Amino acid sequence: QVQLVQSGAEVKKPGASVKVSCRASGYTFTSSDINWVRQATGQGLEWMGWMNPNSGNTGYAQKFQGRLIMTRDTSISTAYMELNSLTSEDTAVYYCARGRVLAEWEAFDPWGQGTLVTVSS
Amino acid sequence: DIQMTQSPSSLSASVGDRVTITCRASQSISTFLNWYQKKPGKAPKLLIFAASNLQTGVPSRFSGHGSGTDFTLTISTLQSEDFATYFCQQSYNTLWTFGQGTVVEIK
């Protein structure tokens, strides 16, 4: 079945960087965008950006421009999300999600299991 | 960016109740609207895409309606497993945005 499996929890100090991986299986990795979404405790879902695994093209939410980098390794069907200059406000669960095209519409399905990133001194 | 506003932010209901959640877009998005269910400690799950299309495997008690700027998600007969947070999402452009969520709690 289509599945996204993310890397494990991370604890980082303020100012550091974090890199989270998302391994895809059950479909052709290069056929669908990968999106990243985060949720801080008690908060809503915040979309961060998308990446086309075929071309490597990316699009980032303005809030993260300059400190977010999305990359991929097609040989192992894995996408990566790297966030730099971390602050305590970046403490959240980070999700990857496939951008699934359904006729002329698109939705996020499925999602990875989530990776908790804690930023603390 | 397109802003998505959900109401109410939370509601209390009993098993068997009919529940309706509203989502409003800051500009017309045609039917480019998705709904997700989120339970604590779990990944979000796609319920409805294109405003009214039920994702495979989602119970028929869930339904979505609307177009343009105003949308609704209805649970016809609330079940115990439906207590969760529900988010709408616009897919009109790739600067994806979500509503702030509606928490459905047990009364």
Chai-1 contact restraints between the chains, C-beta under 6 A:
chainA,res_idxA,chainB,res_idxB,connection_type,confidence,min_distance_angstrom,max_distance_angstrom,comment,restraint_id
A,G44,B,F98,contact,1.0,0.0,6.0,A-B,restraint_1
A,G44,B,Q100,contact,1.0,0.0,6.0,A-B,restraint_2
A,G44,B,G101,contact,1.0,0.0,6.0,A-B,restraint_3
A,L45,B,F87,contact,1.0,0.0,6.0,A-B,restraint_4
A,L45,B,F98,contact,1.0,0.0,6.0,A-B,restraint_5
A,W47,B,W96,contact,1.0,0.0,6.0,A-B,restraint_6
A,W50,B,T94,contact,1.0,0.0,6.0,A-B,restraint_7
A,G59,B,T94,contact,1.0,0.0,6.0,A-B,restraint_8
A,L102,B,F49,contact,1.0,0.0,6.0,A-B,restraint_9
A,W105,B,F49,contact,1.0,0.0,6.0,A-B,restraint_10
A,W105,B,A50,contact,1.0,0.0,6.0,A-B,restraint_11
A,E106,B,S91,contact,1.0,0.0,6.0,A-B,restraint_12
A,A107,B,N34,contact,1.0,0.0,6.0,A-B,restraint_13
A,A107,B,L46,contact,1.0,0.0,6.0,A-B,restraint_14
A,A107,B,F49,contact,1.0,0.0,6.0,A-B,restraint_15
A,D109,B,L46,contact,1.0,0.0,6.0,A-B,restraint_16
A,W111,B,A43,contact,1.0,0.0,6.0,A-B,restraint_17
A,W111,B,P44,contact,1.0,0.0,6.0,A-B,restraint_18
A,Q113,B,A43,contact,1.0,0.0,6.0,A-B,restraint_19
A,G114,B,A43,contact,1.0,0.0,6.0,A-B,restraint_20
